[in-house]
Amino acid sequence: MNIEQVREQLHLLIDEVDDLYVLNGLYRNLAADKRQRDQYEKEKAKKAVKKN
Protein backbone atom coordinates (compact mmCIF):
# COMPACT_ATOMS: atom_id res chain seq x y z
CA MET A 1 0.00 0.00 0.00
CA ASN A 2 1.43 3.35 -0.94
CA ILE A 3 1.08 6.59 1.00
CA GLU A 4 -1.84 7.83 -1.11
CA GLN A 5 -3.82 4.65 -0.45
CA VAL A 6 -3.09 4.89 3.27
CA ARG A 7 -4.14 8.54 3.29
CA GLU A 8 -7.40 7.72 1.47
CA GLN A 9 -8.18 4.89 3.90
CA LEU A 10 -7.46 7.18 6.83
CA HIS A 11 -9.83 9.83 5.48
CA LEU A 12 -12.55 7.23 4.99
CA LEU A 13 -12.12 6.00 8.56
CA ILE A 14 -12.21 9.55 9.90
CA ASP A 15 -15.44 10.18 7.98
CA GLU A 16 -16.96 7.00 9.42
CA VAL A 17 -15.98 7.91 12.97
CA ASP A 18 -17.35 11.41 12.48
CA ASP A 19 -20.66 10.02 11.20
CA LEU A 20 -20.89 7.66 14.18
CA TYR A 21 -20.13 10.51 16.58
CA VAL A 22 -22.90 12.66 15.06
CA LEU A 23 -25.40 9.80 15.07
CA ASN A 24 -24.55 8.96 18.67
CA GLY A 25 -25.10 12.59 19.66
CA LEU A 26 -28.46 12.66 17.89
CA TYR A 27 -29.48 9.45 19.64
CA ARG A 28 -28.53 10.87 23.04
CA ASN A 29 -30.54 14.04 22.36
CA LEU A 30 -33.59 12.07 21.26
CA ALA A 31 -33.35 9.76 24.27
CA ALA A 32 -33.09 12.74 26.64
CA ASP A 33 -36.09 14.41 24.97
CA LYS A 34 -38.10 11.21 25.35
CA ARG A 35 -37.20 10.94 29.05
CA GLN A 36 -38.23 14.57 29.62
CA ARG A 37 -41.50 14.08 27.74
CA ASP A 38 -42.27 10.89 29.70
CA GLN A 39 -41.55 12.65 33.00
CA TYR A 40 -43.78 15.58 32.00
CA GLU A 41 -46.63 13.21 31.06
CA LYS A 42 -46.30 11.37 34.40
CA GLU A 43 -46.42 14.64 36.35
CA LYS A 44 -49.38 15.82 34.29
CA ALA A 45 -51.22 12.56 34.98
CA LYS A 46 -50.49 12.82 38.73
CA LYS A 47 -51.86 16.39 38.82
CA ALA A 48 -54.99 15.29 36.97
CA VAL A 49 -55.56 12.46 39.46
CA LYS A 50 -55.10 14.82 42.43
CA LYS A 51 -57.47 17.33 40.87
CA ASN A 52 -60.23 14.74 40.50
N, CA, C and O atoms as CSV, one atom per row, in Angstrom:
chain,resi,resn,atom,element,x,y,z
A,1,MET,N,N,0.847,-1.174,0.000
A,1,MET,CA,C,0.000,0.000,0.000
A,1,MET,C,C,0.895,1.240,0.000
A,1,MET,O,O,1.801,1.367,0.823
A,2,ASN,N,N,0.629,2.131,-0.918
A,2,ASN,CA,C,1.432,3.350,-0.937
A,2,ASN,C,C,0.808,4.428,-0.056
A,2,ASN,O,O,-0.281,4.245,0.488
A,3,ILE,N,N,1.499,5.534,0.075
A,3,ILE,CA,C,1.075,6.586,0.999
A,3,ILE,C,C,-0.279,7.176,0.614
A,3,ILE,O,O,-1.067,7.535,1.489
A,4,GLU,N,N,-0.552,7.279,-0.667
A,4,GLU,CA,C,-1.839,7.826,-1.110
A,4,GLU,C,C,-2.992,6.907,-0.720
A,4,GLU,O,O,-4.054,7.378,-0.313
A,5,GLN,N,N,-2.787,5.608,-0.842
A,5,GLN,CA,C,-3.823,4.650,-0.445
A,5,GLN,C,C,-4.062,4.698,1.063
A,5,GLN,O,O,-5.200,4.642,1.528
A,6,VAL,N,N,-2.977,4.801,1.808
A,6,VAL,CA,C,-3.093,4.893,3.268
A,6,VAL,C,C,-3.839,6.167,3.651
A,6,VAL,O,O,-4.716,6.148,4.514
A,7,ARG,N,N,-3.489,7.254,3.012
A,7,ARG,CA,C,-4.142,8.537,3.287
A,7,ARG,C,C,-5.637,8.460,2.972
A,7,ARG,O,O,-6.461,8.949,3.746
A,8,GLU,N,N,-5.983,7.858,1.855
A,8,GLU,CA,C,-7.395,7.721,1.469
A,8,GLU,C,C,-8.153,6.860,2.480
A,8,GLU,O,O,-9.271,7.196,2.870
A,9,GLN,N,N,-7.543,5.753,2.902
A,9,GLN,CA,C,-8.178,4.889,3.898
A,9,GLN,C,C,-8.362,5.633,5.219
A,9,GLN,O,O,-9.396,5.499,5.874
A,10,LEU,N,N,-7.377,6.404,5.601
A,10,LEU,CA,C,-7.459,7.181,6.829
A,10,LEU,C,C,-8.613,8.183,6.766
A,10,LEU,O,O,-9.369,8.322,7.728
A,11,HIS,N,N,-8.749,8.875,5.644
A,11,HIS,CA,C,-9.833,9.832,5.482
A,11,HIS,C,C,-11.191,9.140,5.535
A,11,HIS,O,O,-12.137,9.675,6.112
A,12,LEU,N,N,-11.290,7.974,4.946
A,12,LEU,CA,C,-12.549,7.225,4.990
A,12,LEU,C,C,-12.889,6.818,6.428
A,12,LEU,O,O,-14.043,6.908,6.848
A,13,LEU,N,N,-11.890,6.377,7.165
A,13,LEU,CA,C,-12.122,6.000,8.561
A,13,LEU,C,C,-12.522,7.207,9.404
A,13,LEU,O,O,-13.409,7.112,10.253
A,14,ILE,N,N,-11.873,8.327,9.172
A,14,ILE,CA,C,-12.213,9.553,9.904
A,14,ILE,C,C,-13.657,9.951,9.604
A,14,ILE,O,O,-14.394,10.335,10.512
A,15,ASP,N,N,-14.059,9.863,8.351
A,15,ASP,CA,C,-15.443,10.184,7.979
A,15,ASP,C,C,-16.426,9.250,8.682
A,15,ASP,O,O,-17.471,9.691,9.161
A,16,GLU,N,N,-16.093,7.959,8.744
A,16,GLU,CA,C,-16.962,6.995,9.422
A,16,GLU,C,C,-17.089,7.312,10.904
A,16,GLU,O,O,-18.188,7.305,11.457
A,17,VAL,N,N,-15.963,7.589,11.539
A,17,VAL,CA,C,-15.980,7.908,12.974
A,17,VAL,C,C,-16.780,9.183,13.206
A,17,VAL,O,O,-17.551,9.266,14.162
A,18,ASP,N,N,-16.605,10.164,12.350
A,18,ASP,CA,C,-17.346,11.412,12.478
A,18,ASP,C,C,-18.844,11.164,12.347
A,18,ASP,O,O,-19.632,11.707,13.122
A,19,ASP,N,N,-19.241,10.353,11.380
A,19,ASP,CA,C,-20.659,10.018,11.205
A,19,ASP,C,C,-21.207,9.313,12.439
A,19,ASP,O,O,-22.312,9.618,12.888
A,20,LEU,N,N,-20.447,8.377,12.986
A,20,LEU,CA,C,-20.890,7.661,14.185
A,20,LEU,C,C,-21.024,8.620,15.370
A,20,LEU,O,O,-21.967,8.516,16.154
A,21,TYR,N,N,-20.097,9.535,15.495
A,21,TYR,CA,C,-20.132,10.515,16.577
A,21,TYR,C,C,-21.396,11.373,16.480
A,21,TYR,O,O,-22.072,11.612,17.480
A,22,VAL,N,N,-21.703,11.829,15.274
A,22,VAL,CA,C,-22.897,12.656,15.056
A,22,VAL,C,C,-24.161,11.854,15.347
A,22,VAL,O,O,-25.062,12.337,16.033
A,23,LEU,N,N,-24.229,10.635,14.830
A,23,LEU,CA,C,-25.404,9.799,15.071
A,23,LEU,C,C,-25.579,9.490,16.550
A,23,LEU,O,O,-26.702,9.482,17.054
A,24,ASN,N,N,-24.489,9.238,17.241
A,24,ASN,CA,C,-24.551,8.965,18.669
A,24,ASN,C,C,-25.071,10.189,19.426
A,24,ASN,O,O,-25.874,10.056,20.350
A,25,GLY,N,N,-24.620,11.356,19.042
A,25,GLY,CA,C,-25.103,12.590,19.659
A,25,GLY,C,C,-26.585,12.800,19.414
A,25,GLY,O,O,-27.315,13.196,20.323
A,26,LEU,N,N,-27.036,12.539,18.194
A,26,LEU,CA,C,-28.463,12.659,17.887
A,26,LEU,C,C,-29.276,11.677,18.717
A,26,LEU,O,O,-30.337,12.022,19.237
A,27,TYR,N,N,-28.777,10.456,18.840
A,27,TYR,CA,C,-29.478,9.447,19.639
A,27,TYR,C,C,-29.593,9.899,21.097
A,27,TYR,O,O,-30.657,9.783,21.704
A,28,ARG,N,N,-28.502,10.409,21.648
A,28,ARG,CA,C,-28.532,10.873,23.042
A,28,ARG,C,C,-29.541,12.008,23.219
A,28,ARG,O,O,-30.274,12.040,24.208
A,29,ASN,N,N,-29.578,12.933,22.269
A,29,ASN,CA,C,-30.538,14.037,22.363
A,29,ASN,C,C,-31.975,13.539,22.290
A,29,ASN,O,O,-32.832,13.986,23.053
A,30,LEU,N,N,-32.238,12.615,21.374
A,30,LEU,CA,C,-33.590,12.070,21.256
A,30,LEU,C,C,-33.988,11.296,22.504
A,30,LEU,O,O,-35.129,11.391,22.957
A,31,ALA,N,N,-33.061,10.533,23.059
A,31,ALA,CA,C,-33.348,9.761,24.274
A,31,ALA,C,C,-33.636,10.704,25.444
A,31,ALA,O,O,-34.553,10.459,26.227
A,32,ALA,N,N,-32.863,11.768,25.563
A,32,ALA,CA,C,-33.087,12.740,26.639
A,32,ALA,C,C,-34.441,13.431,26.463
A,32,ALA,O,O,-35.166,13.627,27.438
A,33,ASP,N,N,-34.782,13.799,25.237
A,33,ASP,CA,C,-36.087,14.414,24.971
A,33,ASP,C,C,-37.221,13.469,25.345
A,33,ASP,O,O,-38.224,13.895,25.920
A,34,LYS,N,N,-37.067,12.204,25.025
A,34,LYS,CA,C,-38.101,11.213,25.354
A,34,LYS,C,C,-38.250,11.074,26.869
A,34,LYS,O,O,-39.369,11.007,27.378
A,35,ARG,N,N,-37.133,11.030,27.590
A,35,ARG,CA,C,-37.196,10.943,29.054
A,35,ARG,C,C,-37.917,12.152,29.639
A,35,ARG,O,O,-38.756,12.009,30.527
A,36,GLN,N,N,-37.587,13.347,29.137
A,36,GLN,CA,C,-38.233,14.569,29.624
A,36,GLN,C,C,-39.732,14.544,29.332
A,36,GLN,O,O,-40.542,14.899,30.188
A,37,ARG,N,N,-40.095,14.128,28.130
A,37,ARG,CA,C,-41.502,14.076,27.739
A,37,ARG,C,C,-42.258,13.068,28.608
A,37,ARG,O,O,-43.373,13.339,29.056
A,38,ASP,N,N,-41.642,11.901,28.844
A,38,ASP,CA,C,-42.270,10.889,29.697
A,38,ASP,C,C,-42.463,11.411,31.114
A,38,ASP,O,O,-43.518,11.199,31.711
A,39,GLN,N,N,-41.462,12.087,31.657
A,39,GLN,CA,C,-41.552,12.654,33.003
A,39,GLN,C,C,-42.661,13.698,33.064
A,39,GLN,O,O,-43.440,13.730,34.016
A,40,TYR,N,N,-42.729,14.548,32.049
A,40,TYR,CA,C,-43.776,15.577,31.998
A,40,TYR,C,C,-45.159,14.934,31.969
A,40,TYR,O,O,-46.060,15.374,32.682
A,41,GLU,N,N,-45.333,13.904,31.156
A,41,GLU,CA,C,-46.625,13.210,31.063
A,41,GLU,C,C,-47.003,12.567,32.396
A,41,GLU,O,O,-48.167,12.604,32.793
A,42,LYS,N,N,-46.026,11.979,33.087
A,42,LYS,CA,C,-46.304,11.370,34.396
A,42,LYS,C,C,-46.758,12.429,35.399
A,42,LYS,O,O,-47.726,12.225,36.132
A,43,GLU,N,N,-46.055,13.558,35.425
A,43,GLU,CA,C,-46.419,14.638,36.345
A,43,GLU,C,C,-47.796,15.189,36.010
A,43,GLU,O,O,-48.586,15.485,36.907
A,44,LYS,N,N,-48.082,15.325,34.738
A,44,LYS,CA,C,-49.381,15.822,34.289
A,44,LYS,C,C,-50.496,14.861,34.718
A,44,LYS,O,O,-51.559,15.294,35.163
A,45,ALA,N,N,-50.246,13.565,34.584
A,45,ALA,CA,C,-51.225,12.562,34.982
A,45,ALA,C,C,-51.442,12.590,36.498
A,45,ALA,O,O,-52.577,12.469,36.960
A,46,LYS,N,N,-50.371,12.746,37.268
A,46,LYS,CA,C,-50.494,12.818,38.733
A,46,LYS,C,C,-51.331,14.029,39.142
A,46,LYS,O,O,-52.182,13.927,40.025
A,47,LYS,N,N,-51.092,15.165,38.507
A,47,LYS,CA,C,-51.856,16.386,38.820
A,47,LYS,C,C,-53.328,16.192,38.473
A,47,LYS,O,O,-54.203,16.650,39.209
A,48,ALA,N,N,-53.607,15.525,37.371
A,48,ALA,CA,C,-54.994,15.286,36.966
A,48,ALA,C,C,-55.693,14.374,37.968
A,48,ALA,O,O,-56.867,14.576,38.277
A,49,VAL,N,N,-54.976,13.368,38.479
A,49,VAL,CA,C,-55.564,12.459,39.462
A,49,VAL,C,C,-55.844,13.204,40.763
A,49,VAL,O,O,-56.900,13.020,41.368
A,50,LYS,N,N,-54.910,14.040,41.196
A,50,LYS,CA,C,-55.102,14.817,42.430
A,50,LYS,C,C,-56.267,15.787,42.282
A,50,LYS,O,O,-57.010,16.014,43.236
A,51,LYS,N,N,-56.427,16.349,41.115
A,51,LYS,CA,C,-57.473,17.327,40.868
A,51,LYS,C,C,-58.857,16.688,40.946
A,51,LYS,O,O,-59.819,17.307,41.400
A,52,ASN,N,N,-58.937,15.434,40.494
A,52,ASN,CA,C,-60.230,14.736,40.505
A,52,ASN,C,C,-60.427,14.163,41.843
A,52,ASN,O,O,-61.449,13.526,42.098
